[in-house]
Amino acid sequence: MFVIPCVDILDGQCVQLVGGKPETGKAFGNPFDWLENWCDEGADLVHIIDLNATLGTGSNRDIIKQLIGYTDARVQVGGGIRDMGIALDLAGSGAERIILGSRALDQSFMEDLASRVPRDRIMAALDTIDGKVGIKGWQERTNIPLETAFNLVKPFAGSILVTNVDREGLMGGPDTSQVASLVGNGVPIYVSGGFASKDDLTQAREAGFAGVVVGKALFEGKMSLKELW
């Protein structure tokens, strides 16, 4: 599956943010309805993120576990997974992949996780802001360049998702120039942030990315999954 639709959940509702900023959130309704909609349109892999857990304002874990059981589609789950117990709980709930962001840079944590969960079920999420990696729900910026972070997480992750937060939710087209040089380094790379047209997706496919996570453009009807298969 090259195009992966997302279900980002804030306070129990599907919400899309711009640039990772909570005050920009736009609600789109019931996550179960959207999950069903994406599956009806042919998705066999869905990206579910707990925005509350990401931002440190609560948890939607129970809803997410219900969503995993609600569909036959494969699900990859992330958002605020900073505790081993939570990671193992979600891995045991039937998620295809668990997505680690802030803790992905903690090599001790990742080594421990990789000893408990098959590597191909671990996805490392690297969120870039002004070319550097951001953590803790995009609220903290590090001075770690993307390539350095990539090399830190590569030994423990079966796949890596790179999101350009500067482009997220703007539907103005992606900028994957920084991450394109990492393709072919032995781990599948997925990208997100700003995708809004078939041309954007074609360029990503031709660049060798394993897949693209798309959110706002699908929710706003700028792209239709039915037209992308």
C-alpha positions in Angstrom: 0.0 0.0 0.0 1.6 3.2 -1.1 -0.9 5.7 0.1 -1.8 5.4 3.8 -4.8 7.4 5.1 -4.6 8.7 8.7 -7.0 8.9 11.6 -5.5 11.5 14.0 -7.6 11.5 17.3 -7.9 14.4 19.7 -10.5 14.3 22.5 -12.1 11.3 20.8 -12.6 13.0 17.4 -10.7 13.0 14.1 -8.7 16.2 14.1 -6.2 17.6 11.7 -3.5 20.1 12.8 -1.5 22.5 10.8 2.2 22.4 11.6 1.6 20.3 14.7 0.0 23.3 16.5 -3.1 22.4 18.7 -4.7 25.7 18.2 -5.0 25.0 14.5 -7.0 21.8 15.0 -10.0 21.2 12.7 -12.4 18.5 13.8 -13.8 16.0 11.2 -16.0 13.8 13.4 -16.1 10.2 14.5 -12.9 8.2 14.0 -14.9 5.0 13.5 -16.8 6.5 10.6 -13.5 7.7 8.9 -11.8 4.3 9.5 -14.8 2.6 7.8 -14.7 5.2 5.0 -11.1 4.6 4.3 -11.5 0.9 4.3 -14.6 1.1 2.0 -12.4 3.1 -0.4 -9.8 0.3 -0.5 -7.3 1.1 2.2 -5.7 -2.0 3.7 -3.3 0.0 6.0 -4.4 2.9 8.2 -2.3 5.3 10.2 -3.8 6.1 13.7 -2.3 8.7 15.9 -3.3 9.7 19.5 -2.8 13.4 19.4 -3.7 13.8 23.1 -1.0 11.4 24.1 1.4 13.1 21.7 0.7 16.5 23.3 0.6 15.2 26.8 -3.1 16.1 27.3 -4.7 12.7 27.9 -5.1 9.5 26.0 -7.3 7.9 23.4 -5.8 4.4 23.8 -9.0 2.7 24.6 -10.6 4.1 21.5 -7.6 3.1 19.4 -7.7 -0.4 20.7 -11.4 -0.5 19.7 -10.6 0.8 16.3 -8.0 -1.9 15.8 -10.6 -4.5 16.5 -13.2 -2.7 14.4 -11.5 -3.3 11.1 -9.9 -6.1 9.1 -7.4 -3.5 7.7 -3.9 -3.4 9.0 -3.3 -0.6 11.4 -0.1 1.3 12.5 -0.5 3.2 15.7 1.5 6.0 17.3 1.3 9.1 19.4 3.0 9.6 22.8 4.3 6.0 23.1 7.0 6.9 25.6 6.5 4.0 28.0 7.4 0.4 27.5 4.1 -0.8 29.0 2.1 1.3 26.6 4.2 0.1 23.6 3.7 -3.5 24.5 0.0 -3.0 25.2 -0.5 -1.6 21.8 1.7 -4.2 20.1 -0.4 -6.9 21.9 -3.7 -5.3 20.7 -3.2 -6.3 17.1 -1.5 -3.3 15.7 0.6 -4.1 12.6 3.2 -1.5 13.7 3.8 0.7 16.7 5.2 4.1 16.0 7.9 5.6 18.3 8.7 9.3 18.1 10.5 10.9 21.0 11.7 7.5 22.5 13.0 6.4 19.1 16.1 8.5 19.8 16.7 6.6 23.1 18.8 3.8 21.9 18.6 1.9 25.2 14.8 2.0 25.1 14.7 1.0 21.4 17.1 -1.9 22.0 14.9 -3.2 24.8 11.8 -2.8 22.7 13.4 -4.6 19.8 14.2 -7.5 22.1 10.4 -7.8 22.9 8.7 -6.9 19.6 9.8 -8.0 16.1 11.7 -5.3 14.3 9.3 -5.2 11.4 6.6 -4.1 13.8 8.5 -1.1 15.0 8.3 2.2 13.0 10.5 5.1 14.1 8.9 8.5 13.4 11.2 11.4 12.8 9.5 14.8 12.7 11.5 17.6 11.1 11.2 21.3 11.9 13.5 23.7 10.0 15.6 20.7 9.1 16.1 19.4 12.7 14.2 16.7 14.6 11.4 17.8 16.9 10.2 15.7 19.9 7.4 15.6 22.5 4.6 16.4 20.1 6.6 18.9 18.1 6.8 21.1 21.2 10.6 20.7 21.7 13.2 21.2 19.0 16.5 19.4 19.1 19.7 20.3 17.2 19.8 16.8 15.8 20.0 16.7 12.0 17.7 14.2 10.2 20.5 12.1 8.9 22.0 11.7 12.4 18.6 10.8 13.8 18.1 8.3 11.0 21.3 6.5 11.8 20.4 6.4 15.5 17.0 4.7 14.9 18.0 2.5 11.9 19.4 -0.5 13.8 16.1 -1.0 15.8 13.3 0.0 13.3 11.8 -2.0 10.6 10.6 1.2 8.9 11.0 4.9 9.3 8.4 7.7 8.9 9.7 11.2 8.2 7.2 14.0 8.6 8.0 17.6 7.5 6.1 19.4 10.2 6.6 22.7 8.5 4.4 21.4 5.6 1.9 19.4 7.7 -1.7 20.2 7.1 -1.0 23.0 4.6 -1.7 21.0 1.4 0.9 23.1 -0.4 3.0 20.2 -1.6 5.8 18.3 0.2 9.5 19.0 0.5 11.2 15.7 0.6 14.6 16.9 -0.6 16.2 16.4 2.8 15.0 12.8 3.2 15.4 11.6 -0.4 19.2 11.1 0.1 18.4 8.5 2.8 16.4 6.2 0.4 18.3 2.9 -0.2 19.9 2.7 3.2 18.4 -0.7 4.0 15.2 0.4 5.7 11.9 1.4 4.1 11.2 5.1 4.4 7.7 6.6 4.5 7.0 10.3 4.3 4.3 12.7 5.3 3.6 16.4 5.3 1.9 18.6 2.6 0.9 15.9 0.1 -2.1 17.2 -1.9 -2.1 15.9 -5.4 -1.4 12.8 -7.6 1.7 14.5 -8.9 3.0 14.8 -5.3 2.4 11.1 -4.8 4.0 10.2 -8.2 7.1 12.1 -7.3 7.4 10.3 -3.9 6.9 6.9 -5.6 9.6 7.7 -8.2 12.0 8.9 -5.4 11.8 5.4 -3.9 9.8 6.0 -0.8 7.9 3.0 0.6 4.7 4.9 1.2 3.1 8.3 1.9 0.8 9.1 4.9 -1.9 11.5 3.8 -4.3 13.3 6.0 -5.7 16.8 5.5 -6.0 16.5 1.7 -8.2 13.4 2.1 -10.4 14.9 4.8 -10.9 18.1 2.8 -11.7 16.1 -0.4 -8.7 17.5 -2.3 -7.8 13.9 -3.1 -9.9 10.7 -3.1 -8.5 7.3 -2.2 -10.8 5.7 -4.8 -8.9 7.7 -7.5 -5.4 6.8 -6.2 -5.4 3.0 -6.5 
